[in-house]
Amino acid sequence: MAAFVDQAQLHARAGDGGAGAVSWRREAHVDRGGPDGGDGGHGGDVWLVASVNQSSLLGFRDHPFRRATDGGHGSGQKKHGARGKDVVVPVPVGTVVRDAGGAVMCDLAQDGDRFLVAEGGQGGRGNARFLSNRRRAPAFAEQGEKGGEHWLDMELKLMADVALVGFPNAGKSTLISTVSAAKPKIADYPFTTLEPHLGVVRVGGTRDGTEFVMADIPGLVEGAAAGKGLGHRFLRHIERARVVVVLLDLDPLAVHAPAEQLRILLGELGSYQPELLERPRLVVGSKQDLSPAPGTPAPGPPAPGTAAEEPCDLVLSAATGAGVQVLVEKLAAVVHEARAAAVVAATSAVVTHRPAPEGVTVQRVSPGTWRVEGRVAERAVAFSDLTDDGALSEAVRRLRRLGVDRALARAGVRDGDEVTVGTMTFTWGEP
């Protein structure tokens, strides 16, 4: 059985762009043929796509590398290089992507959502592109741009209608195995369940029935919201649930009384994410067959953030089946209401996430030394031969058009300072 993995890293490497060609038309009976170098092809992109056919991030645990192919180089007769092939990486619905600093880059919450995780490098333009009335014989072309390369962190937040929350060994795994086809490991010791399990529950007939997804969340302990044990790893799977079922252990030998269990569990949910206490919620007593006096347990003092004492909605025994069907029918009704109340944009369009375009920045490396960074600035000087006067003048024109000279002046650059842009280093001097 494949393991469930909800955290993984991804190394995405897009393809490099192909180089433009420096070529001249040389044919019989054609005088002064002129430049005919073709453009290089763009490098392939790396895309993440949310798919319902993926259930975990297991495929990234041992193999985090995904790479697209490079673009082809241009050639004579204005022949352009081939574009590199994109790589489409399927990930589970509910995958959150973060950069190396921990900032959220995208949340792929719907089937088909796409994220451009690494953009392929643009192909260089051939010398035929630089022909003009003033420049009749351009002897230079652009180099291909390097493709994007990133290390990213991915985490999966399960998409379930109902989340089962309770202390270890409260009967959550037994309940989900009873009402669905899920087969979690079941044993009579705490922390039997070490990973979430999903089960599909059906109420009613094939045509007119209701289906909802139930998640068996591993047992919580006091202090889980503060990171005790594996609290954060488990709690994040509750964030997207429409309905929360709090399962209270009615076994007289349980570590905590039912009222204390309710107080601790609601307190942990509220501490982790206060809005979880506002979700539709059912409080269910489990293991009714072990309770000396089956019935509704006293709820005890209200949890922080709740307005009043909350009685147990119903009790059941997953072992004997008593009360299970009542719970399933009640959950179906609550889930139906929660789905109807959800504010969802009335559109079927797939969401495409793209990183924001980068600007031009100036950094002071050391006294008298500066570096200009930014994709557009580096591309402006990406020529095959900067010793060529035409290529150098074109690079200077592009940098001025980008406002690099004004940015350097604002940063405090002085005459005689050394400035580096991409592969070009020059001495600054006011015109």
Number of C-alpha atoms within 10 A of each C-alpha: 3 6 9 14 17 22 18 20 20 18 17 26 25 29 31 28 31 31 31 34 32 24 23 20 16 15 9 7 7 9 9 11 13 17 26 22 28 27 34 31 27 31 31 27 27 28 24 24 22 23 21 14 11 13 17 23 22 18 13 18 13 9 12 16 12 18 20 24 22 27 30 23 26 28 20 21 16 22 17 25 23 19 23 23 19 19 20 17 16 18 27 26 25 24 26 19 23 18 14 11 8 10 10 13 17 21 21 25 20 18 17 19 20 25 23 17 27 26 25 30 25 25 30 30 27 33 26 27 18 21 16 10 7 7 10 12 18 23 23 28 29 27 25 30 24 22 26 18 18 14 15 19 20 21 21 24 25 25 23 21 24 26 27 25 26 27 26 19 20 24 25 30 26 20 21 23 19 17 20 15 12 20 14 20 13 15 13 9 10 12 16 16 20 14 18 21 20 23 21 16 19 17 17 11 8 9 6 8 10 16 16 17 17 26 27 28 25 28 27 24 19 16 16 21 24 13 15 12 14 16 20 15 19 23 22 18 22 25 20 17 24 22 24 24 21 23 27 29 30 30 19 13 10 15 11 16 18 24 20 17 24 28 17 22 24 22 21 23 21 19 18 20 14 15 12 20 18 12 14 17 18 21 19 25 27 28 23 22 18 14 17 10 10 14 14 16 20 14 19 16 14 18 22 16 14 14 8 10 12 18 16 21 13 17 26 24 20 23 15 11 13 15 17 20 14 12 18 16 15 13 24 21 13 19 22 16 13 16 14 10 9 9 8 8 7 6 6 6 9 11 14 15 17 15 12 6 8 10 11 15 15 20 13 15 12 9 9 16 17 22 18 19 17 16 16 16 21 19 23 19 23 23 24 20 16 18 10 13 13 16 22 17 11 15 21 15 12 17 19 12 11 16 12 19 16 11 16 20 12 10 14 10 22 15 10 13 14 19 22 18 21 17 11 14 12 11 13 19 11 9 3
